[in-house]
Amino acid sequence: MTSYSFKNYDKYSMESIHNSLQLSYCHFLKENSFKSQE
């Protein structure tokens, strides 16, 4: 039971980390493209 919950939690945290990384990367790309357009 404990290991099962831990696996689920680990999977969830990996997904959220991945999502936040994607968000920051998208934001970074937007900032850069905006700067280069000026």
N, C-alpha and C positions, 0 to 999 in steps of 0.2 A: 504493500500500500504506500509506504513512504517513498520508495524508489519511484513508484509510478507518478506520484504527485511531483516529485523532484524533476522527473523527465518532462512532465507537462510544463512546469514552471520554467525550466531551462529553455524549452522550445519557445515559450511565450517571450521570454526575455531576449532571446536571439532575434526573434521576429521584430520586436519593438526597437531593438538596437539597429537592425537593418533598416527599418522604416525611418528612423530619425536620421540615419546616415544618408539615405536617399533624399530626405527633405533638405538637409543642409547642403547636399551636393546640388540639388536643383536651385536652391537659393543662391549658391555660389555662382552657378552658371548664369543665372539671371543677372546678378550684379555685374559680372564680367561683360556680358553681352551689352548691357546697358551702358557701361563705361566706354566700351569700344565704339558704340554708335555715336557718342558725343563728338 
